[in-house]
Amino acid sequence: MHIDEPGQHSSQQRGHVLLIAGDAAVRRRAVQVAPSANLAALGLVPASVLLNSHAPSDTTYLDGARDPNTVLMRLRAAAATPGPLLVYLSGRLTFDRRGRDLHLALAGSTASTVRYTALPWEWLVTELRPRPTGLTTVVLDLVADKAAWPVLTELGGLPVPAAAETYGVVVPPAFTGGENTVSSYTRHWIDQLRRNPTRPSGVKLHAFAVGAAALPPGTMTLPATRALSAPAEHQQRGRVEEPVRSAHPVPAAAVVPARAQAPVPAVPGQDPRPHIHALATSGRHHEAATLAQAWEQHVLQIHGYTSPEATEWAEIRADLARMAGNYRSATQLWIGAGRSRLARQSPDAPEVLAAAAGALYCWTQLKDEAAAREAGLELLRLLDALPSLEPRLLRLTRQRMEVLNGTPSQC
């Protein structure tokens, strides 16, 4: 969507913001996504900023709705607006096993009442399908429950309206969750709107939000491969296919805005590592880390959390953190990579020893004593599991831990 020029406003260009909060996603009594908190935060952002338009507009909040027909009427009214439209949806994505349809759970939706109390996802796609291209943005911050996640995995994504620019995340059901606050993706999306004097494009907002949100492993990002392999302006002209059913969705943050004219890889057939390394060596550490995290998420979706490919990307991120001087993160990532390799490889494998060496070096660079104590415990567990490690390294590590803990070594 584009900002309208002053003086071009008319009743025919009136815009609309529709904010929909579905049912909260809760796991082990911890809230995974709090839709009401997300809507409250978005409500503080001016509609003109959300829409990227100076056209007069209306805003509709749907929080706590229990009747899917009520939501449908609001959605239909919003879809009829002649000007720019933003639809934001947050909540729990579920699946009606009887009807074989994905639904956005509403307040009070249960596994046995999904088809009567939740919003069929197809309704969203159907209502927005006839809209003119270039005027509609859909932003999603969802958690899939155990019924919906296998369906999304099989589809390779979430069906979206062809005429809309669709951005967002769908988090898997396995993560524990946090507090009843604004979710990480939505919070960073809003932060980018506030920090930039000129509103970034939707794809840039999404890329920054995904890169900064520290999303749980396996999180699905939208758009998928075909949407991101084309330039953003092609998306605005409505060239995004519907529905998205790519078997291997590429990480959305792979389209990271760069200050230089360096090529940004956008499809899995290209090796992104040389480009990422070039970003880091030129001092563009945040962009390198964002891009690496996005590709790691892509690998996790395809190969799984414990795969060798996932471990390799954890090591890449560890080295990037080292290059940026973030030794705390680098230490944690190297330790995690070492433990992952140790689960599949022998303790004397060169890759295992290299990961341990990387963790040890970065840990020695930690100046914060509390951080060093915390990471040191995990580091010692890793080093203790490597009988071929040079004994002097283990001894020096223990001595430093004793100093950090206030118990000087007797050696």
C-alpha positions in Angstrom: 0.0 0.0 0.0 1.2 3.5 -0.7 0.7 6.9 1.0 -1.8 9.0 -0.9 -0.8 12.4 -2.1 -2.4 15.4 -0.2 -5.5 16.6 -1.9 -6.4 13.3 -3.4 -8.7 12.2 -0.6 -12.4 11.5 -1.2 -15.1 9.4 0.2 -14.2 6.8 -2.4 -10.8 6.4 -0.9 -11.8 5.9 2.7 -9.7 3.2 4.4 -10.3 0.7 7.2 -8.3 -1.0 9.9 -9.8 -4.3 11.2 -8.2 -5.8 14.3 -9.3 -9.3 15.3 -8.4 -11.0 18.6 -9.2 -14.7 18.6 -8.8 -17.1 21.5 -5.6 -17.0 23.6 -3.2 -19.8 23.1 -2.2 -21.4 26.4 0.3 -24.2 27.1 0.9 -25.6 30.6 -0.8 -22.6 32.1 1.5 -20.2 30.3 0.1 -17.9 27.6 1.7 -18.4 24.2 -0.1 -15.5 22.5 -2.3 -12.9 24.2 -4.5 -11.5 21.4 -6.1 -8.9 23.6 -2.7 -7.5 24.6 -1.7 -7.4 20.9 -4.8 -5.4 20.0 -4.3 -3.0 22.8 -0.8 -2.3 21.6 -1.8 -1.8 18.0 -4.6 0.5 19.1 -1.9 3.0 20.1 -0.6 3.2 16.6 -2.4 5.8 14.4 -4.5 4.3 11.6 -2.7 6.4 9.1 0.6 4.7 10.0 -1.0 1.2 10.0 -2.5 1.9 6.6 0.5 3.9 5.2 -2.2 6.3 3.9 -3.5 9.8 4.7 -7.0 8.8 3.6 -9.7 9.2 6.2 -10.3 5.8 7.8 -12.2 3.8 10.3 -11.0 1.3 12.9 -12.9 -1.8 14.1 -11.8 -3.8 17.2 -13.1 -7.3 17.6 -11.9 -8.7 21.0 -13.7 -11.5 22.8 -16.1 -12.3 19.9 -17.8 -15.7 20.3 -20.0 -15.8 17.2 -18.1 -16.4 13.9 -21.0 -14.8 12.0 -20.4 -11.6 13.9 -16.8 -11.7 12.8 -17.8 -12.5 9.2 -20.1 -9.4 9.1 -17.3 -7.2 10.3 -14.9 -8.8 7.8 -17.3 -8.4 5.0 -17.9 -4.7 5.8 -14.2 -4.1 6.0 -13.6 -5.9 2.6 -16.1 -3.5 1.0 -14.1 -0.4 1.9 -12.9 1.3 -1.4 -9.6 2.5 0.1 -6.6 0.8 1.8 -7.4 -2.0 4.2 -5.3 -3.6 7.0 -6.6 -6.8 8.6 -4.7 -8.0 11.7 -5.5 -11.4 13.3 -4.0 -12.8 16.4 -4.9 -15.9 18.4 -5.0 -19.7 18.2 -5.3 -21.5 14.9 -7.1 -24.8 15.1 -8.6 -27.5 12.9 -12.0 -29.0 12.5 -11.3 -32.7 12.0 -14.9 -33.3 11.0 -15.1 -30.6 8.4 -11.4 -30.8 7.5 -11.0 -27.0 7.7 -8.6 -24.6 9.5 -10.3 -22.1 11.9 -9.3 -19.2 14.0 -10.5 -20.1 17.5 -12.7 -17.5 19.1 -13.5 -17.0 22.7 -15.0 -20.2 24.1 -14.0 -22.4 21.2 -13.2 -26.0 22.2 -12.1 -29.0 20.2 -15.7 -30.3 20.1 -17.3 -27.0 19.1 -14.8 -25.7 16.5 -17.2 -25.8 13.6 -19.8 -23.7 15.5 -17.7 -21.3 17.6 -14.6 -20.6 15.5 -14.0 -18.6 12.3 -13.3 -20.8 9.2 -10.1 -19.6 7.7 -11.6 -20.0 4.2 -14.0 -17.1 5.1 -11.1 -14.7 5.4 -9.7 -15.8 2.1 -13.1 -15.7 0.3 -14.1 -12.2 1.6 -10.7 -10.6 0.7 -10.3 -12.3 -2.7 -12.4 -9.8 -4.7 -10.6 -6.7 -3.5 -8.4 -4.7 -5.9 -4.8 -5.6 -5.8 -2.4 -3.3 -4.0 -4.9 -2.0 -1.4 -5.0 -4.8 1.2 -2.5 -5.9 3.9 -3.1 -8.9 6.2 -0.9 -9.3 9.3 -1.0 -12.5 11.3 0.4 -13.4 14.7 -0.9 -16.9 15.4 -0.1 -20.1 17.3 -1.2 -23.4 15.8 -2.6 -25.9 18.2 -1.8 -29.7 18.1 -4.7 -30.2 15.7 -3.8 -27.5 13.2 0.0 -27.9 13.1 0.2 -31.2 11.2 -2.2 -29.7 8.6 0.0 -26.6 8.2 3.1 -28.8 7.9 1.4 -30.9 5.2 0.3 -27.7 3.3 3.7 -26.1 3.7 2.1 -22.8 4.7 -1.2 -21.1 5.3 -3.7 -20.3 2.5 -3.8 -16.5 1.9 -5.8 -14.1 -0.3 -4.2 -13.6 -3.7 -4.9 -9.8 -3.8 -3.5 -9.1 -0.3 0.1 -8.6 0.9 0.2 -11.1 3.8 2.9 -11.1 6.5 3.1 -12.9 9.7 4.1 -15.9 11.8 2.5 -19.1 12.9 4.2 -20.6 15.9 4.2 -24.3 16.6 2.3 -25.8 19.6 5.3 -27.2 21.4 6.8 -24.1 23.0 6.0 -23.3 26.6 5.1 -19.6 26.2 5.6 -16.6 28.4 3.7 -13.9 30.1 0.3 -12.4 29.2 1.9 -9.5 27.3 2.3 -8.3 23.7 3.8 -11.1 21.6 7.4 -10.7 20.3 6.5 -10.5 16.6 3.8 -7.9 17.0 5.9 -5.9 19.5 8.8 -5.7 17.0 6.5 -4.9 14.1 5.1 -2.0 16.1 8.6 -0.9 17.2 9.7 -0.6 13.6 6.7 1.7 12.9 7.7 3.9 15.7 11.4 4.1 15.1 11.2 5.0 11.4 10.2 8.5 10.4 9.2 7.1 7.0 7.0 4.0 7.2 8.9 1.0 5.9 7.2 -1.3 3.4 5.3 -4.3 4.6 8.0 -6.7 3.6 10.7 -4.7 5.4 8.6 -4.4 8.6 8.1 -8.2 8.5 11.7 -8.9 7.9 12.9 -6.8 10.8 10.2 -8.2 13.1 11.1 -11.8 12.3 14.8 -11.2 12.7 14.4 -9.5 16.0 11.6 -11.6 17.6 13.6 -14.6 18.6 10.8 -16.9 17.4 10.5 -20.5 18.7 12.2 -23.2 16.5 10.1 -24.3 13.6 8.0 -21.1 13.4 6.3 -20.7 10.0 6.7 -17.3 8.4 4.6 -15.8 5.7 5.0 -15.2 2.8 6.6 -18.4 1.5 9.1 -19.2 -1.3 7.1 -18.0 -4.3 6.1 -14.8 -2.7 9.6 -13.8 -1.7 11.3 -14.9 -4.9 9.6 -12.0 -6.6 10.4 -8.3 -5.8 8.2 -6.6 -3.3 6.6 -4.4 -5.9 5.4 -7.5 -7.7 3.6 -8.5 -4.5 1.9 -5.1 -4.5 0.6 -5.7 -8.0 -1.1 -8.9 -6.8 1.3 -11.5 -8.1 1.3 -13.6 -5.0 -0.3 -17.0 -5.7 -3.3 -18.3 -3.7 -3.2 -20.4 -1.7 0.4 -20.7 -0.5 1.2 -24.3 -0.7 4.9 -24.3 -1.2 6.5 -27.4 0.4 9.5 -25.4 1.7 8.6 -21.9 2.7 11.7 -19.7 2.7 12.3 -17.5 5.7 10.6 -14.1 5.3 13.6 -12.3 6.8 15.7 -13.4 3.9 14.5 -10.2 2.2 16.5 -7.9 4.5 16.8 -4.3 3.4 20.5 -3.6 2.8 22.2 -0.2 2.9 24.5 -1.3 0.1 23.6 -2.8 -3.3 24.7 -6.3 -2.2 22.6 -9.1 -3.6 20.3 -10.8 -1.1 19.6 -14.5 -1.7 15.9 -15.2 -1.8 15.5 -18.9 -2.7 16.9 -22.2 -1.1 18.9 -23.0 -4.3 21.4 -20.2 -3.5 24.0 -20.5 -0.8 23.4 -17.5 1.5 26.6 -18.0 3.6 29.0 -16.0 1.4 26.6 -13.1 1.4 26.0 -13.3 5.2 29.8 -13.5 5.8 30.3 -10.4 3.6 27.7 -8.5 5.6 29.5 -9.4 8.9 33.0 -8.6 7.7 31.8 -5.2 6.4 30.4 -4.4 9.9 26.8 -4.9 9.1 26.4 -7.3 12.0 22.7 -6.9 12.7 21.8 -7.6 9.0 24.0 -10.6 9.0 22.5 -12.0 12.2 19.0 -11.3 11.0 19.6 -13.1 7.7 21.3 -16.1 9.4 18.5 -16.4 11.9 15.9 -16.4 9.1 17.8 -19.1 7.2 18.1 -21.2 10.4 14.3 -21.0 10.8 13.9 -22.2 7.2 16.2 -25.1 7.9 14.4 -26.0 11.1 11.1 -26.2 9.2 12.5 -28.5 6.6 15.0 -30.7 8.5 14.0 -30.4 12.1 15.5 -29.0 15.3 18.0 -31.8 15.9 19.2 -32.1 12.3 22.9 -31.7 11.2 21.7 -28.8 9.0 20.2 -27.0 12.0 23.5 -27.5 14.0 25.5 -26.0 11.2 23.4 -22.8 11.2 23.6 -22.6 15.0 27.4 -22.6 14.5 27.2 -19.9 11.8 25.2 -17.7 14.1 27.7 -18.4 16.9 30.5 -17.2 14.7 28.6 -14.1 13.7 27.9 -13.3 17.3 31.7 -13.6 18.0 32.5 -11.3 15.1 30.0 -8.8 16.5 31.6 -9.0 20.0 28.5 -10.6 21.5 30.4 -13.2 23.4 27.5 -14.2 25.7 25.3 -15.2 22.8 28.3 -16.8 21.0 29.1 -18.9 24.0 25.6 -20.2 24.4 25.3 -21.0 20.7 28.6 -22.8 20.6 27.7 -24.8 23.6 24.3 -25.8 22.1 26.0 -26.8 18.9 28.6 -28.9 20.7 25.9 -30.7 22.6 23.9 -31.3 19.4 26.9 -32.7 17.7 27.8 -34.8 20.7 24.4 -36.4 20.5 25.2 -37.7 17.0 29.0 -37.9 16.8 31.8 -39.4 18.9 33.4 -37.2 21.6 36.6 -37.1 19.6 35.1 -36.0 16.3 36.8 -32.8 15.0 33.5 -31.0 14.7 32.6 -31.7 18.3 36.0 -30.5 19.5 35.8 -27.4 17.3 32.5 -26.4 18.8 33.9 -26.9 22.3 36.9 -24.8 21.4 34.6 -22.0 20.1 32.5 -22.1 23.2 35.6 -22.0 25.5 37.2 -19.1 23.6 34.1 -17.0 23.7 33.5 -17.8 27.3 37.0 -16.5 28.2 36.1 -13.2 26.6 33.0 -12.7 28.8 33.6 -9.8 31.2 30.2 -10.0 32.9 30.8 -12.3 35.9 27.2 -13.3 36.2 27.0 -14.3 32.6 30.3 -16.1 32.8 29.1 -18.1 35.8 25.8 -19.0 34.1 27.4 -20.2 30.9 30.3 -21.8 32.7 28.2 -24.5 34.2 27.0 -25.6 30.8 30.4 -25.3 29.4 31.9 -27.6 32.0 29.3 -30.2 31.3 30.2 -30.1 27.7 34.0 -30.3 28.3 33.6 -33.1 30.8 32.0 -35.2 28.1 35.1 -34.9 25.9 37.8 -37.3 27.1 40.2 -36.4 24.3 40.2 -32.7 25.2 43.5 -31.4 26.4 43.4 -31.6 30.2 44.9 -28.2 30.7 41.8 -26.5 29.1 39.4 -28.3 31.5 41.6 -27.4 34.4 41.8 -23.7 33.5 38.0 -23.6 33.0 37.4 -25.1 36.5 39.9 -22.6 38.0 38.1 -19.7 36.5 34.7 -21.0 37.7 36.1 -21.3 41.2 37.2 -17.7 41.1 33.8 -16.6 39.8 32.1 -18.6 42.5 34.4 -17.1 45.2 36.1 -20.4 46.0 39.7 -20.1 45.0 41.4 -23.2 43.6 43.6 -25.3 45.9 45.7 -26.4 42.9 
